Amino acid sequence: MSGKKFYGELPVTIAGTSEVIPNVYELEKIGAGHDGYIFRFNNQVLKILKYDINLRKQKGLMTFDKASYFKNNLKLQRITQPTDILLNSDGIYIGYVMDYIDNLASEKKRGTPQFREPGDYNCGDLISSWEILEEDFEQLSNHDICVKDINRGSYLYGYDFMHLCDTDKYELNTTSRDLNYSTLNFTMAKFLTYEMKKTEAYTSDKQRILDEWVKKCSGSRTFHQEVLSDIGSDYNSSISKYADYKAKILLR
């Protein structure tokens, strides 16, 4: 187990199957954030939440109602959503279940044959992930869910490339289509700038140019098509090579 070591016992029940985990703290801890701890359980992950129900509501975090809505109404392909509910021994909501994505770009994979830098994937992987995320974002928009809180920790890189995690702050009952379109563009543009910055340490002026480009892409209706035009038929070229090419154009 990495990170904080837990003591004591916390039995939890997966509500949909009635399966009991006698002590979730004995599982491998694979992540932690301001709102909870994440443990691996076979091909699933269990997120144990912090805070009481009122504070979760105030902070816009994953309440029981939100987790249940995701579980009952959505089948996202590239966004790790709640798929079941976790209850403590008193039958009180304490967290939720998600599918496990083996993050090949994690530091714990470094030095193993499975490790991959995000830029090692090819442009075909980038296009495929983008198209599937478009379907996911459309599904969220159709259910009046607004995507929020995309940051560097939101990206996972599995065998099939990009996935997004951490839906805790997504907002229900929000007019979301235009906002979600902009957020998906932001997600892809920001990823590309992360790859651009791996080749050199940029000055504040160059960083400002990249930030402005991300902002422009977020509001663009043609950003996806522009990337497709850049790549052309060169699907086997690495993403890092494409990011380097794009950086040279933006910063020349």
Beta strands, then each sheet from edge to edge (+ up, - down):
strand 1: 12-14
strand 2: 19-21
strand 3: 28-33
strand 4: 36-41
strand 5: 44-49
strand 6: 84-87
strand 7: 93-99
strand 8: 145-146
strand 9: 155-158
strand 10: 161-164
strand 11: 171-172
sheet 1: 2+ 1- 6+ 7- 5+ 4- 3+
sheet 2: 8+ 11-
sheet 3: 9+ 10-
end
